[in-house]
Amino acid sequence: MRNITETLMKPLEKFRKDHLGVVRAERKKYEKETEKYYSSLEKLLNMSARKKEPQLQEADIQVDGMRQHFQEESLDYVSKLQEIQERKKFECVEPMLAFFQTVFTFYHQGFELANDFDHYKRALQINIQNTRNRFEGTRSEVNELMKRIREAPQEYRQTTPISCEGYLYVQEKRPPPFGSSWVKRYCTFVKEQKILHMVTFDHRSGGKIGETESVTLKSCLRKTTDVLDRRFCLDLDITDRPGTVLTVQALSEDDHKFWMQAMGGKEPIGHYLGRTYSKERGIDAQLDELGLDFVKKSISAIETRGINDQGLYRVVGVSSRVQKLLSLMIDEKSNEVDLSASEDWDVKTITSTLKLYLRSLPEPLMTYGLYKEFISLAKGGSPETRIQAVHCLVHNLPEKNRLVLGLLMKHLAKVAAHSKQNLMTEANLGVVFGPTLMRPQEETVAAIMDLKFQNIVVEILIEQNEKIFADAPESGPLSPDAPVFSAPTRLSKKQSRQNRPLAVYNPQALDIQNVSLAVGDSSNLATDETSMGSNESVSSQSSSASASETPTERSDHPPPKTSFSPGSHSRAIAALLSTPGTSGENQSSATSDKEKPDENVTSRKAKAVYPCEAEHDSELSFQVGAIFNAVTQSREPGWLEGELEGKRGLIPENYVEFL
């Protein structure tokens, strides 16, 4: 009995007290933190969106801190469970082995029996040692994994190229007068089939999993707080139930963006980056005589009082004062406000008011109709052809729009001339005014990707304002005999990532070497949110990086595929942006039918003639010679959609040739 107590009972009792007791304590802590976190989360999600922004931010920060603490407690609890599961395999079995060994040694009568069981004993010893070694080997890996998850939990989120997972609160509507309720569900979205699987899960019920409900998604639309007084909501149009809209709520702003991107969500029409200022703020901004007079007064006051102020147009004013000033200036009594001498209105308030006025116009200054043409010309062509194309498009704007735009660009050129003092170069001003002067009628993911091209167009307008706004273009739409600007001949054979035919505007590169092709890439873009929730993007240090490209004797660019007609202005712009295949060779004539891709063919094969490295998740990376299947036209100008190695994405149109 003494041997039984010493070799078997005491080790097992010690294991129970030392290890199982710790796990029980961890479980209590985990359950307590779980209840605390989900209670605070539900309180946050039930919070009205009409509360003040500081209160909402404070609540978000508080819940985020509790979320991090909850994650740490969860990881500790899971680690303890894993440890106790592995430890019991040798802590419980090893005392039994020691007890049997003692019995076999003490009792000579059991010698024969011990021999019979010797091979079992040896196998058990080997298994125990292997289990111990595996435990020791994986323990450091588990701790390292815990550390990485704590540092970057979003990187370990359950998401794959074909599906994504996470919690959503689903609105369950009931017959009147019972209203509706919000039920937490664990959702898995299969991107390829657009199927959303929803499993009801309640931590209060001991982790019981309910039935799985599956629906097929038709479209996803962000739900505004004007319609529903809850944040982070999405409206899902369901194919299985025609006319039925399923409303779900994400857990945070980041989670909301995650589900929007996964489901291909769109913004409500008429909203840009989630806000329509003129409606939400009650601002009746119009491009009339009062508006024109306000623009002139603002420009005069800024140039007189603060053209050398650092961060001009980047540093924003107080929201309430900005709205008050705009209300005064667009009112009939605007003559009573003297901006050039009044000390009541500082420069940053005036600049913010001017930007707010331009954002609040019913239609952006550069119009919805010409938005796609401006973006298209910014994506390709040489600097000279872009300038000429912008020149043509600007003179297609309505007279009032062109007049205000000319005043603004002349003013911004003066601001840029003082960039050594105010640090606002043409590139920085382009970042500030790009989203203000240009915006699509409906926001999509592709429209967000076009932000940098908006900045390029505005940068061209600032740098070339004297040429563009001085007079109308010398000639109208190009005829078939009109000359086409060719890209300068390139000398070196060095190829790099900058060899992409799509160039970003940067005319300074031409001053360095007349035979180089300017290529740039807008970088260091930051988003500058005003206290009123404006979506102005600005970077105090953003710039256009240029690099000279010098390819081989033969041209690295595909030949132009555009044919011209005397009456087509759009085709004239396209001709300006095309690049000939061989220097000195006239290729602006119409190509034969064999050379044109058949637009009626929905799926073709294509071959890569240039290497490309993807700059976005929606693009494909490939090398020269890659074969693409199921190639179709994309909604994005200058891009195709194709499949490579089982993955489908966007391909630059002038990087491939059809087979």
C-alpha positions as CSV (number, residue, x, y, z in Angstrom):
1,M,0.0,0.0,0.0
2,R,2.9,2.3,0.8
3,N,4.3,1.7,-2.7
4,I,0.9,2.4,-4.3
5,T,0.6,5.7,-2.4
6,E,4.2,6.9,-3.2
7,T,4.5,5.8,-6.8
8,L,0.9,6.1,-8.0
9,M,-1.6,8.1,-5.9
10,K,0.7,11.0,-4.9
11,P,1.8,11.8,-8.4
12,L,-1.7,11.7,-9.7
13,E,-2.9,13.9,-6.8
14,K,-0.1,16.3,-7.5
15,F,-1.0,16.4,-11.2
16,R,-4.6,17.1,-10.3
17,K,-3.8,20.0,-7.9
18,D,-0.9,21.6,-9.9
19,H,-2.3,21.4,-13.4
20,L,-6.0,20.7,-13.5
21,G,-6.6,23.4,-10.8
22,V,-4.8,26.0,-13.0
23,V,-6.9,25.1,-16.0
24,R,-10.1,25.5,-14.0
25,A,-9.0,28.9,-12.9
26,E,-8.2,29.9,-16.5
27,R,-11.6,28.6,-17.6
28,K,-13.3,30.9,-15.0
29,K,-11.3,33.9,-16.2
30,Y,-12.1,33.1,-19.8
31,E,-15.8,32.8,-19.2
32,K,-15.8,36.0,-17.2
33,E,-13.9,37.9,-19.9
34,T,-16.2,36.4,-22.6
35,E,-19.3,37.7,-20.8
36,K,-17.7,41.1,-20.2
37,Y,-16.5,41.5,-23.8
38,Y,-19.7,40.5,-25.6
39,S,-21.8,42.6,-23.2
40,S,-19.7,45.7,-24.1
41,L,-19.8,44.8,-27.7
42,E,-23.5,44.6,-27.8
43,K,-23.7,47.9,-25.9
44,L,-21.4,49.5,-28.6
45,L,-23.4,48.1,-31.5
46,N,-26.7,49.3,-30.0
47,M,-25.2,52.8,-29.6
48,S,-26.9,55.4,-31.7
49,A,-25.0,56.7,-34.7
50,R,-26.3,60.2,-34.0
51,K,-24.1,60.5,-30.9
52,K,-21.1,62.8,-31.1
53,E,-18.0,61.6,-32.8
54,P,-15.8,61.8,-29.7
55,Q,-18.3,59.6,-27.8
56,L,-18.3,57.1,-30.6
57,Q,-14.5,57.1,-30.9
58,E,-14.1,56.7,-27.1
59,A,-16.6,53.7,-27.2
60,D,-14.7,52.2,-30.1
61,I,-11.4,52.6,-28.3
62,Q,-12.7,51.1,-25.1
63,V,-14.2,48.0,-26.9
64,D,-11.0,47.6,-28.9
65,G,-9.0,47.5,-25.7
66,M,-11.4,44.9,-24.2
67,R,-11.3,42.9,-27.5
68,Q,-7.5,42.7,-27.2
69,H,-7.7,41.7,-23.6
70,F,-10.3,39.1,-24.5
71,Q,-8.1,37.7,-27.2
72,E,-5.2,37.4,-24.8
73,E,-7.3,35.6,-22.3
74,S,-8.7,33.3,-25.0
75,L,-5.2,32.5,-26.2
76,D,-4.0,31.7,-22.6
77,Y,-7.0,29.4,-22.1
78,V,-6.5,27.6,-25.3
79,S,-2.8,27.2,-24.6
80,K,-3.5,25.7,-21.1
81,L,-6.0,23.3,-22.6
82,Q,-3.5,22.2,-25.2
83,E,-0.8,21.8,-22.6
84,I,-3.0,19.8,-20.2
85,Q,-4.1,17.5,-23.0
86,E,-0.6,16.7,-23.9
87,R,0.8,16.6,-20.4
88,K,-1.7,14.1,-19.1
89,K,-0.5,11.6,-21.7
90,F,2.8,11.2,-19.8
91,E,2.0,12.6,-16.3
92,C,-0.8,10.2,-15.7
93,V,0.7,7.1,-17.4
94,E,4.2,7.5,-16.1
95,P,3.3,6.9,-12.4
96,M,1.5,3.8,-13.4
97,L,4.5,2.5,-15.2
98,A,6.7,3.3,-12.2
99,F,4.2,1.4,-10.0
100,F,4.3,-1.6,-12.2
101,Q,8.1,-1.6,-12.3
102,T,8.2,-1.5,-8.5
103,V,5.7,-4.4,-8.3
104,F,7.7,-6.5,-10.8
105,T,11.0,-5.8,-9.0
106,F,9.6,-6.5,-5.5
107,Y,7.6,-9.6,-6.3
108,H,9.9,-12.3,-7.6
109,Q,6.9,-14.4,-8.2
110,G,5.9,-12.1,-11.0
111,F,9.1,-12.5,-12.9
112,E,7.6,-14.6,-15.6
113,L,4.6,-12.3,-15.9
114,A,7.0,-9.4,-16.2
115,N,8.8,-11.1,-19.0
116,D,5.5,-11.7,-20.8
117,F,4.7,-8.0,-20.6
118,D,8.2,-6.7,-21.3
119,H,7.6,-5.8,-24.9
120,Y,4.4,-3.9,-24.0
121,K,6.4,-2.0,-21.3
122,R,9.2,-1.1,-23.8
123,A,6.7,0.0,-26.4
124,L,5.0,2.2,-23.8
125,Q,8.3,3.7,-22.7
126,I,9.1,4.6,-26.3
127,N,5.7,6.1,-26.9
128,I,5.9,8.1,-23.7
129,Q,9.3,9.5,-24.7
130,N,8.1,10.3,-28.1
131,T,5.1,12.1,-26.7
132,R,7.3,14.1,-24.3
133,N,9.6,15.0,-27.1
134,R,6.8,16.2,-29.3
135,F,5.4,18.2,-26.5
136,E,8.7,19.9,-25.8
137,G,9.2,20.5,-29.5
138,T,5.8,22.0,-30.2
139,R,5.6,24.1,-27.0
140,S,8.0,26.7,-28.4
141,E,6.2,26.8,-31.7
142,V,2.8,27.3,-29.9
143,N,4.3,30.2,-27.9
144,E,5.7,31.8,-31.0
145,L,2.4,31.4,-32.8
146,M,0.6,33.1,-29.8
147,K,3.1,36.0,-30.0
148,R,2.5,36.5,-33.7
149,I,-1.3,36.4,-33.3
150,R,-1.1,39.0,-30.5
151,E,1.0,41.3,-32.6
152,A,-1.1,41.1,-35.8
153,P,-4.5,39.4,-35.1
154,Q,-6.0,40.6,-38.4
155,E,-3.4,38.6,-40.4
156,Y,-4.6,35.3,-38.9
157,R,-8.2,36.0,-39.7
158,Q,-10.1,33.0,-41.2
159,T,-10.0,34.0,-44.8
160,T,-8.9,32.3,-48.0
161,P,-9.0,33.3,-51.7
162,I,-12.3,31.3,-52.0
163,S,-14.0,32.2,-48.7
164,C,-14.0,34.4,-45.7
165,E,-15.4,33.9,-42.2
166,G,-16.5,36.0,-39.2
167,Y,-19.3,37.1,-36.9
168,L,-22.2,39.2,-38.2
169,Y,-25.3,40.4,-36.4
170,V,-28.3,39.6,-38.6
171,Q,-31.5,41.5,-38.4
172,E,-34.5,39.2,-38.0
173,K,-37.7,41.0,-38.9
174,R,-40.9,40.1,-37.1
175,P,-44.6,40.8,-37.9
176,P,-45.9,44.1,-36.6
177,P,-46.0,45.3,-33.9
178,F,-43.1,43.2,-32.6
179,G,-40.4,45.0,-34.6
180,S,-37.1,43.2,-35.2
181,S,-34.2,41.7,-33.3
182,W,-30.5,41.3,-34.0
183,V,-29.0,37.8,-33.8
184,K,-25.3,37.0,-33.7
185,R,-24.3,34.5,-36.4
186,Y,-21.0,33.0,-37.5
187,C,-21.0,33.6,-41.3
188,T,-18.9,32.0,-44.0
189,F,-19.0,33.6,-47.5
190,V,-17.9,31.5,-50.5
191,K,-16.8,34.0,-53.0
192,E,-17.0,31.9,-56.2
193,Q,-20.6,30.7,-55.7
194,K,-21.6,33.9,-53.8
195,I,-23.1,31.7,-51.0
196,L,-23.4,33.0,-47.5
197,H,-23.6,30.3,-44.8
198,M,-25.0,31.5,-41.4
199,V,-24.8,29.5,-38.2
200,T,-26.5,30.7,-35.1
201,F,-24.2,30.8,-32.1
202,D,-24.8,32.1,-28.6
203,H,-22.0,32.0,-26.0
204,R,-24.6,32.1,-23.2
205,S,-26.0,28.7,-24.2
206,G,-22.7,26.9,-23.5
207,G,-21.5,27.2,-27.0
208,K,-24.3,25.3,-28.7
209,I,-24.4,25.6,-32.4
210,G,-27.7,26.1,-34.1
211,E,-28.9,25.2,-37.6
212,T,-27.0,26.4,-40.7
213,E,-28.9,28.7,-43.1
214,S,-27.5,29.3,-46.6
215,V,-28.5,32.1,-49.0
216,T,-27.2,33.1,-52.4
217,L,-26.0,36.7,-52.6
218,K,-27.0,38.9,-55.6
219,S,-25.6,42.2,-54.5
220,C,-24.3,44.1,-51.4
221,L,-25.0,47.7,-50.6
222,R,-23.7,49.8,-47.7
223,K,-26.6,50.9,-45.5
224,T,-26.5,54.6,-44.4
225,T,-27.3,55.8,-41.0
226,D,-30.0,58.0,-42.5
227,V,-32.0,54.8,-43.1
228,L,-31.1,52.8,-40.0
229,D,-29.7,54.2,-36.7
230,R,-26.9,51.6,-36.4
231,R,-23.4,51.7,-37.7
232,F,-21.5,49.2,-39.9
233,C,-24.6,47.9,-41.6
234,L,-24.9,46.2,-45.0
235,D,-28.0,45.4,-47.1
236,L,-27.7,42.0,-48.9
237,D,-30.0,41.4,-51.9
238,I,-30.8,37.6,-51.8
239,T,-31.3,35.6,-55.0
240,D,-33.2,32.9,-53.2
241,R,-35.9,35.3,-51.9
242,P,-36.7,37.9,-54.6
243,G,-37.6,41.3,-53.2
244,T,-36.1,40.4,-49.8
245,V,-33.2,42.4,-48.4
246,L,-31.2,40.9,-45.5
247,T,-29.6,43.5,-43.2
248,V,-26.5,42.6,-41.4
249,Q,-24.2,44.5,-39.0
250,A,-20.4,44.1,-38.8
251,L,-18.5,44.3,-35.5
252,S,-16.3,47.4,-36.4
253,E,-15.3,49.8,-39.1
254,D,-12.4,47.5,-40.2
255,D,-14.8,44.5,-40.2
256,H,-17.3,46.5,-42.2
257,K,-14.6,47.2,-44.9
258,F,-13.6,43.6,-44.8
259,W,-17.1,42.3,-45.6
260,M,-17.7,45.1,-48.2
261,Q,-14.6,44.0,-50.1
262,A,-15.3,40.3,-49.8
263,M,-18.9,40.6,-51.1
264,G,-18.1,43.3,-53.7
265,G,-20.2,45.9,-51.8
266,K,-21.1,49.2,-53.4
267,E,-21.9,52.6,-52.0
268,P,-25.4,54.1,-52.4
269,I,-25.7,56.1,-55.6
270,G,-25.0,59.8,-55.1
271,H,-22.6,59.3,-52.3
272,Y,-18.8,59.7,-52.6
273,L,-16.8,57.8,-50.0
274,G,-20.0,57.5,-47.9
275,R,-20.9,61.2,-47.7
276,T,-23.1,63.6,-49.6
277,Y,-22.2,66.9,-48.0
278,S,-24.8,69.2,-49.5
279,K,-27.6,66.9,-48.3
280,E,-26.2,65.9,-44.9
281,R,-25.0,69.4,-44.0
282,G,-28.0,71.3,-45.4
283,I,-25.7,73.3,-47.7
284,D,-27.3,74.7,-50.9
285,A,-24.1,75.3,-52.9
286,Q,-24.7,76.4,-56.5
287,L,-22.3,77.4,-59.3
288,D,-24.0,80.9,-59.7
289,E,-22.9,84.5,-59.3
290,L,-22.8,84.2,-55.5
291,G,-20.6,81.1,-55.8
292,L,-18.3,82.7,-58.3
293,D,-17.9,85.8,-56.2
294,F,-17.2,83.7,-53.1
295,V,-14.4,81.8,-55.0
296,K,-12.8,85.1,-56.1
297,K,-13.0,86.6,-52.6
298,S,-11.5,83.4,-51.0
299,I,-8.7,83.3,-53.5
300,S,-7.9,86.9,-53.0
301,A,-7.9,86.6,-49.2
302,I,-5.7,83.5,-49.3
303,E,-3.1,85.0,-51.6
304,T,-3.0,88.2,-49.6
305,R,-3.0,86.8,-46.0
306,G,-1.5,83.3,-46.0
307,I,0.1,82.1,-49.3
308,N,3.2,81.2,-47.3
309,D,1.5,79.3,-44.5
310,Q,2.8,75.8,-44.1
311,G,0.4,73.1,-45.1
312,L,-1.9,75.5,-46.9
313,Y,-5.1,73.7,-47.9
314,R,-3.8,70.6,-46.0
315,V,-4.4,72.0,-42.5
316,V,-8.2,72.2,-41.9
317,G,-10.3,74.6,-39.9
318,V,-12.9,74.1,-37.2
319,S,-16.0,72.4,-38.6
320,S,-18.6,74.7,-37.1
321,R,-16.8,77.8,-38.3
322,V,-16.3,76.5,-41.8
323,Q,-20.0,75.7,-42.2
324,K,-20.9,79.1,-40.7
325,L,-18.6,80.9,-43.1
326,L,-19.9,79.0,-46.1
327,S,-23.5,79.7,-45.1
328,L,-22.8,83.4,-44.9
329,M,-20.9,83.5,-48.2
330,I,-23.5,81.8,-50.3
331,D,-26.3,83.9,-48.8
332,E,-27.5,87.1,-50.4
333,K,-25.8,89.0,-47.6
334,S,-22.3,87.8,-48.5
335,N,-21.2,91.3,-49.3
336,E,-21.1,92.0,-45.6
337,V,-18.2,89.6,-45.0
338,D,-14.8,91.0,-46.0
339,L,-12.4,88.0,-46.0
340,S,-9.3,90.0,-47.0
341,A,-9.3,92.1,-43.8
342,S,-11.5,90.3,-41.3
343,E,-9.6,88.8,-38.4
344,D,-12.6,86.6,-37.5
345,W,-11.8,84.2,-40.2
346,D,-8.3,82.7,-40.3
347,V,-6.7,81.3,-43.4
348,K,-7.3,77.7,-42.7
349,T,-11.0,78.3,-42.2
350,I,-11.2,80.1,-45.6
351,T,-9.3,77.3,-47.4
352,S,-11.5,74.6,-45.7
353,T,-14.6,76.6,-46.7
354,L,-13.5,76.8,-50.3
355,K,-12.9,73.1,-50.4
356,L,-16.3,72.4,-48.7
357,Y,-18.1,74.6,-51.3
358,L,-16.5,72.7,-54.2
359,R,-17.4,69.4,-52.6
360,S,-21.0,70.5,-52.0
361,L,-21.8,71.4,-55.6
362,P,-24.6,69.2,-57.0
363,E,-22.1,68.0,-59.7
364,P,-18.3,68.2,-59.3
365,L,-16.6,71.0,-61.1
366,M,-15.1,68.6,-63.7
367,T,-18.6,66.9,-64.2
368,Y,-19.7,63.3,-64.0
369,G,-19.9,63.1,-67.8
370,L,-16.2,63.7,-68.4
371,Y,-14.9,61.8,-65.4
372,K,-14.1,58.6,-67.3
373,E,-12.3,60.5,-70.1
374,F,-10.1,62.4,-67.6
375,I,-9.2,59.2,-65.8
376,S,-8.5,57.3,-69.1
377,L,-6.1,60.0,-70.3
378,A,-4.2,59.9,-67.0
379,K,-3.6,56.2,-67.3
380,G,-1.6,56.2,-70.5
381,G,0.3,58.2,-73.1
382,S,3.3,60.5,-73.0
383,P,3.2,63.8,-71.0
384,E,2.8,65.9,-74.2
385,T,-0.2,63.9,-75.4
386,R,-1.8,64.1,-71.9
387,I,-1.5,67.8,-71.8
388,Q,-3.1,68.2,-75.2
389,A,-5.9,65.7,-74.3
390,V,-6.6,67.6,-71.0
391,H,-6.6,70.8,-73.0
392,C,-9.3,69.4,-75.3
393,L,-11.4,68.0,-72.4
394,V,-11.3,71.2,-70.3
395,H,-12.8,73.1,-73.2
396,N,-15.7,70.7,-73.3
397,L,-16.7,71.7,-69.8
398,P,-19.6,74.1,-69.3
399,E,-18.6,77.8,-69.4
400,K,-19.1,78.4,-65.7
401,N,-17.2,75.3,-64.7
402,R,-14.3,76.2,-66.9
403,L,-14.2,79.7,-65.6
404,V,-14.1,78.7,-61.9
405,L,-11.7,75.9,-62.7
406,G,-9.4,78.4,-64.5
407,L,-9.5,80.8,-61.5
408,L,-8.7,77.9,-59.1
409,M,-5.8,76.5,-61.1
410,K,-4.2,79.9,-61.6
411,H,-4.4,80.4,-57.8
412,L,-3.0,76.9,-57.1
413,A,-0.1,77.6,-59.4
414,K,0.7,80.6,-57.3
415,V,0.5,78.5,-54.2
416,A,2.8,75.9,-55.7
417,A,5.3,78.7,-56.7
418,H,5.7,79.4,-52.9
419,S,6.2,75.7,-52.1
420,K,9.5,76.3,-50.4
421,Q,7.6,78.2,-47.7
422,N,4.2,76.5,-47.6
423,L,5.5,73.0,-48.5
424,M,2.6,72.5,-51.0
425,T,3.9,71.4,-54.3
426,E,1.8,70.7,-57.4
427,A,1.8,67.0,-56.4
428,N,0.5,67.8,-52.9
429,L,-2.1,70.1,-54.2
430,G,-3.2,67.4,-56.7
431,V,-3.7,65.0,-53.8
432,V,-5.8,67.6,-51.9
433,F,-8.0,68.7,-54.8
434,G,-8.2,65.5,-56.9
435,P,-11.2,64.0,-55.0
436,T,-12.7,67.5,-54.5
437,L,-12.9,68.5,-58.2
438,M,-13.4,65.0,-59.7
439,R,-15.6,62.1,-58.4
440,P,-17.6,59.3,-60.0
441,Q,-21.3,59.2,-59.8
442,E,-21.2,55.8,-58.0
443,E,-18.4,54.7,-55.8
444,T,-16.9,51.2,-56.5
445,V,-13.6,49.6,-55.6
446,A,-12.3,50.5,-59.0
447,A,-13.2,54.2,-58.4
448,I,-11.2,54.1,-55.2
449,M,-8.2,52.8,-57.2
450,D,-8.6,55.8,-59.6
451,L,-7.8,58.3,-56.8
452,K,-4.2,58.6,-57.8
453,F,-5.2,59.4,-61.4
454,Q,-7.5,62.2,-60.2
455,N,-4.5,63.7,-58.5
456,I,-2.5,63.4,-61.8
457,V,-5.1,65.3,-63.8
458,V,-5.2,68.1,-61.2
459,E,-1.4,68.2,-61.2
460,I,-1.4,68.7,-65.0
461,L,-4.0,71.4,-64.7
462,I,-1.9,73.3,-62.1
463,E,1.4,73.0,-64.0
464,Q,0.0,73.8,-67.4
465,N,-2.8,76.2,-66.5
466,E,-1.5,79.1,-68.7
467,K,-1.5,76.9,-71.8
468,I,-4.8,75.1,-71.0
469,F,-7.0,78.0,-69.9
470,A,-5.5,80.7,-72.1
471,D,-7.3,79.8,-75.3
472,A,-9.2,77.0,-77.0
473,P,-7.2,74.1,-78.6
474,E,-5.8,75.0,-82.0
475,S,-7.6,72.2,-83.8
476,G,-10.8,70.2,-83.1
477,P,-11.1,66.5,-83.2
478,L,-8.2,64.9,-85.1
479,S,-8.7,63.7,-88.6
480,P,-7.1,60.5,-89.9
481,D,-4.3,62.5,-91.4
482,A,-3.5,64.3,-88.1
483,P,-0.1,63.6,-86.7
484,V,0.1,61.4,-83.6
485,F,2.7,62.1,-80.9
486,S,5.1,59.3,-80.6
487,A,6.9,58.3,-77.4
488,P,10.6,59.3,-77.5
489,T,13.1,56.7,-78.6
490,R,14.6,54.8,-75.6
491,L,18.2,53.9,-75.6
492,S,19.2,51.5,-72.8
493,K,18.2,47.8,-72.6
494,K,17.7,47.9,-68.9
495,Q,14.3,46.6,-67.8
496,S,12.7,47.0,-64.5
497,R,9.3,47.3,-62.8
498,Q,9.1,50.8,-64.1
499,N,8.8,49.5,-67.7
500,R,5.1,49.4,-67.4
501,P,3.5,51.2,-70.4
502,L,1.0,53.0,-68.1
503,A,2.9,56.1,-67.0
504,V,2.1,58.6,-64.4
505,Y,2.4,62.3,-65.2
506,N,5.8,63.9,-64.4
507,P,7.0,66.4,-67.0
508,Q,10.2,67.2,-65.1
509,A,11.8,64.0,-66.5
510,L,11.7,65.5,-70.0
511,D,13.9,68.4,-68.8
512,I,16.6,65.9,-67.7
513,Q,16.8,64.0,-71.0
514,N,14.8,64.6,-74.1
515,V,14.9,61.0,-75.1
516,S,13.6,59.5,-71.9
517,L,10.0,58.6,-71.2
518,A,8.6,59.9,-67.9
519,V,7.2,57.4,-65.6
520,G,5.9,58.1,-62.1
521,D,3.9,56.7,-59.4
522,S,2.0,58.6,-56.8
523,S,3.1,57.7,-53.4
524,N,2.7,58.5,-49.7
525,L,-0.9,59.3,-49.9
526,A,-2.6,60.0,-46.6
527,T,-6.2,60.6,-45.7
528,D,-6.9,63.9,-43.9
529,E,-10.3,63.7,-42.2
530,T,-11.8,67.0,-41.0
531,S,-13.9,67.2,-37.9
532,M,-17.0,67.2,-40.1
533,G,-16.1,63.9,-41.6
534,S,-14.7,65.2,-44.9
535,N,-12.9,62.8,-47.2
536,E,-10.0,65.0,-48.2
537,S,-6.9,63.0,-49.1
538,V,-3.5,64.7,-48.7
539,S,0.1,64.0,-48.0
540,S,2.5,66.7,-47.1
541,Q,5.3,64.8,-48.6
542,S,3.6,63.1,-51.6
543,S,5.5,63.4,-54.8
544,S,5.7,61.9,-58.3
545,A,8.8,59.7,-58.6
546,S,10.1,59.6,-62.2
547,A,12.4,57.1,-63.8
548,S,13.9,57.0,-67.3
549,E,13.1,53.9,-69.3
550,T,15.4,52.8,-72.1
551,P,14.4,49.6,-73.9
552,T,15.9,47.8,-76.9
553,E,16.0,48.9,-80.5
554,R,12.5,47.5,-81.2
555,S,9.6,49.2,-79.4
556,D,8.5,47.8,-76.0
557,H,5.0,49.2,-76.5
558,P,2.2,47.5,-78.4
559,P,1.1,49.3,-81.6
560,P,-1.9,51.5,-81.4
561,K,-5.3,49.8,-82.2
562,T,-7.3,53.1,-82.5
563,S,-8.8,54.2,-85.8
564,F,-9.9,57.7,-86.3
565,S,-13.0,59.4,-87.8
566,P,-13.2,63.1,-88.4
567,G,-16.2,63.6,-86.2
568,S,-15.3,61.7,-83.1
569,H,-13.8,63.6,-80.2
570,S,-13.3,60.6,-78.0
571,R,-11.3,58.8,-80.7
572,A,-9.2,61.9,-81.1
573,I,-8.3,61.8,-77.4
574,A,-7.6,58.1,-77.7
575,A,-5.2,58.8,-80.6
576,L,-3.3,61.3,-78.5
577,L,-2.7,58.7,-75.9
578,S,-1.6,56.0,-78.2
579,T,2.1,55.2,-78.7
580,P,3.5,54.0,-82.1
581,G,5.3,50.6,-82.3
582,T,8.3,51.8,-84.3
583,S,10.0,55.3,-84.2
584,G,9.5,57.2,-87.4
585,E,7.0,54.8,-88.8
586,N,3.4,56.1,-89.4
587,Q,1.1,53.7,-87.7
588,S,-1.9,55.9,-87.1
589,S,-3.8,54.5,-90.1
590,A,-6.7,52.1,-89.4
591,T,-5.6,48.5,-88.7
592,S,-6.9,45.6,-90.6
593,D,-9.8,43.5,-89.3
594,K,-7.4,40.7,-88.5
595,E,-5.4,42.8,-86.1
596,K,-8.4,44.0,-84.1
597,P,-9.7,41.8,-81.3
598,D,-13.2,40.6,-82.0
599,E,-15.4,42.4,-79.5
600,N,-18.2,39.9,-80.0
601,V,-16.0,37.1,-78.8
602,T,-16.6,36.7,-75.0
603,S,-13.7,34.5,-74.2
604,R,-10.3,34.3,-75.9
605,K,-6.7,33.4,-75.2
606,A,-3.9,35.9,-74.9
607,K,-0.1,35.9,-74.5
608,A,1.9,38.2,-72.3
609,V,4.5,40.3,-74.2
610,Y,5.7,42.2,-71.1
611,P,6.3,41.1,-67.5
612,C,4.0,42.6,-64.9
613,E,4.0,42.7,-61.1
614,A,0.6,43.2,-59.5
615,E,0.1,46.4,-57.5
616,H,-3.4,45.4,-56.2
617,D,-5.1,42.2,-55.1
618,S,-7.4,42.4,-58.2
619,E,-4.5,42.3,-60.7
620,L,-2.4,39.4,-61.9
621,S,1.4,39.0,-61.8
622,F,3.0,37.3,-64.8
623,Q,6.1,36.9,-66.9
624,V,6.7,37.2,-70.7
625,G,5.1,34.3,-72.5
626,A,2.4,33.6,-70.0
627,I,-0.9,32.3,-71.6
628,F,-4.2,33.7,-70.3
629,N,-7.5,31.8,-70.7
630,A,-11.0,33.1,-70.9
631,V,-9.9,36.7,-71.6
632,T,-12.7,39.2,-71.7
633,Q,-13.1,43.0,-71.8
634,S,-13.1,44.6,-68.4
635,R,-15.3,47.5,-67.3
636,E,-12.1,49.4,-66.5
637,P,-10.7,51.3,-69.6
638,G,-7.4,49.8,-70.7
639,W,-7.8,46.6,-68.8
640,L,-8.8,43.0,-69.6
641,E,-10.0,40.2,-67.3
642,G,-8.3,36.8,-67.7
643,E,-7.4,33.6,-65.9
644,L,-3.9,32.4,-65.2
645,E,-3.0,29.3,-63.2
646,G,-6.5,29.0,-61.8
647,K,-6.7,32.6,-60.6
648,R,-8.8,35.3,-62.4
649,G,-7.9,39.0,-62.3
650,L,-7.2,42.2,-64.2
651,I,-4.5,42.4,-67.0
652,P,-3.2,45.6,-68.6
653,E,-4.5,45.5,-72.2
654,N,-1.3,46.7,-73.8
655,Y,0.7,44.0,-72.1
656,V,-0.8,41.1,-74.0
657,E,-1.6,40.1,-77.6
658,F,-4.5,37.9,-78.5
659,L,-3.8,34.4,-79.9
